[in-house]
Amino acid sequence: MLKRLNSYDDLITMRQSGDKKIKQDKVKVSICMTGCRALGAQEVYEEFSKQIKKQKLQDKVEVIETGCQGLCARAPVMTIDPPDAPSIFYGRVTVDIVPDIISSTIMKGEVIKKLCYAEAG
């Protein structure tokens, strides 16, 4: 049973405790494998996995399949979650851009602007 929260401080303490339990030490790459599969997500996933193994980055990067990430118009899509930085959402990802994503975003923390989704406003 969960402990009853009696104050805002209780909530903060609970959150910090939870954060410690789920803290990741790897970059997590989540690739949509539902509707995006029809537009090449399977091939992107396979290439990503192959490149991670080839570059011996398994201890630093985890590639996972997900359900819909909600922006099908930009398929195939992926989210990159570095351990200590904000998430990065890329759309219209293709097999040929995978090496650039690894060398720029995964290794250097650089965002590839042409793949990013942004809303005006």
C-alpha positions in Angstrom: 0.0 0.0 0.0 1.2 3.5 -0.8 2.0 5.9 2.0 -0.5 8.7 2.4 0.8 12.1 1.3 0.1 14.8 3.8 2.0 17.7 2.3 3.8 19.0 -0.7 7.1 18.0 0.9 5.9 14.4 1.1 5.2 14.5 -2.6 8.6 15.9 -3.4 10.3 13.2 -1.2 8.3 10.5 -2.9 9.2 11.8 -6.3 12.9 11.9 -5.5 12.8 8.4 -4.2 11.1 7.2 -7.4 13.5 9.1 -9.5 16.4 7.3 -7.8 14.7 3.9 -8.5 14.2 4.5 -12.2 17.3 6.6 -13.0 18.8 5.4 -16.2 22.5 5.3 -17.0 22.1 4.6 -20.7 20.7 6.6 -23.6 17.3 5.1 -24.4 16.3 5.2 -28.1 12.6 4.4 -28.5 11.4 3.6 -32.0 7.7 3.5 -32.9 6.9 0.1 -34.3 3.1 0.4 -34.9 2.0 2.5 -37.9 5.6 3.7 -38.4 6.6 0.2 -39.4 4.8 0.7 -42.7 7.1 3.6 -43.5 10.4 1.9 -42.6 10.6 1.8 -38.8 11.6 -1.9 -38.8 14.6 -1.2 -41.0 15.6 1.9 -38.9 15.4 -0.3 -35.7 17.5 -3.0 -37.3 20.1 -0.5 -38.5 20.2 1.2 -35.2 20.7 -2.1 -33.4 23.4 -3.2 -35.9 25.3 0.1 -35.5 25.2 0.0 -31.7 26.7 -3.5 -31.7 29.2 -2.6 -34.4 30.4 0.5 -32.4 30.3 -1.5 -29.2 27.9 0.9 -27.5 25.6 -1.7 -25.9 26.7 -0.5 -22.4 25.8 3.1 -23.3 22.7 2.8 -25.5 19.5 0.8 -25.3 17.3 0.6 -28.4 13.7 -0.4 -27.8 10.5 -0.8 -29.8 7.4 1.2 -28.7 3.8 1.6 -29.5 2.5 4.7 -31.2 4.3 7.9 -30.0 1.5 10.1 -31.4 2.9 11.9 -34.4 2.1 9.5 -37.2 2.4 12.3 -39.8 6.1 12.4 -39.2 6.6 8.6 -39.4 8.9 6.9 -38.7 9.5 8.6 -35.3 11.8 8.0 -32.4 12.5 9.5 -29.0 16.0 9.7 -27.6 16.2 10.0 -23.9 19.7 10.8 -22.6 20.3 10.1 -18.9 20.7 13.7 -17.8 19.1 15.8 -20.6 15.7 16.5 -22.1 14.2 14.0 -24.5 14.7 14.6 -28.2 11.9 13.7 -30.7 12.9 12.9 -34.3 10.6 12.4 -37.2 11.0 11.1 -40.7 13.9 9.0 -39.7 15.5 6.9 -42.4 18.1 4.2 -42.4 20.7 6.4 -44.1 20.5 9.0 -41.3 21.1 6.5 -38.4 24.9 6.9 -38.5 24.5 10.7 -38.1 22.1 10.2 -35.2 24.6 8.0 -33.4 27.6 10.2 -34.1 25.9 13.6 -33.4 23.0 13.0 -31.0 24.0 9.9 -29.1 27.8 10.5 -28.9 27.9 14.4 -28.8 24.5 15.4 -27.5 23.9 17.5 -30.6 20.4 17.9 -32.0 19.8 17.3 -35.7 17.4 20.2 -36.4 16.1 18.9 -39.7 14.7 15.8 -37.9 13.2 17.7 -34.9 9.6 18.4 -34.6 8.6 21.9 -33.4 5.4 23.7 -33.2 5.1 27.4 -34.0 3.8 29.5 -31.2 
